[in-house]
């Protein structure tokens, strides 16, 4: 298991250059995921799924992902 939590500097003990580089690498993955969920929360009325049954919830999540991909494709093609 790989630790994906950022390291923190403390008083009189700042982060080393290696720790800063590791935090930047971790941030690249995190920001990509956070932006997707942020888009879904703000523009698609949240991440709550009010359906009964796993197949229906899976279908709703699939449609949300498809909608995000279409919006993202449209942004990239501008």
TAFENKA-V836858 format. One line per field, one symbol per residue. ss: DSSP state (H for helix, E for strand, C for the rest). psi: psi as a letter, one per 40 degrees, with the letter a starting at -180 (. if undefined). A space follows every 10 residues. Layout:
ss->???
psi->???
This chain:
ss->CCCCCCCCCE CCECCCHHHH HHHHHHHHHH HHHHHHHHHH HHHCCCCCCC CCCHHHHHHH HHHHHHHHHH HHHHHHCC
psi->hhhehiihii hegiiidddd dddddddddd dddddddddd ddeffiehhg ihiddddddd dddddddddd dddddde.
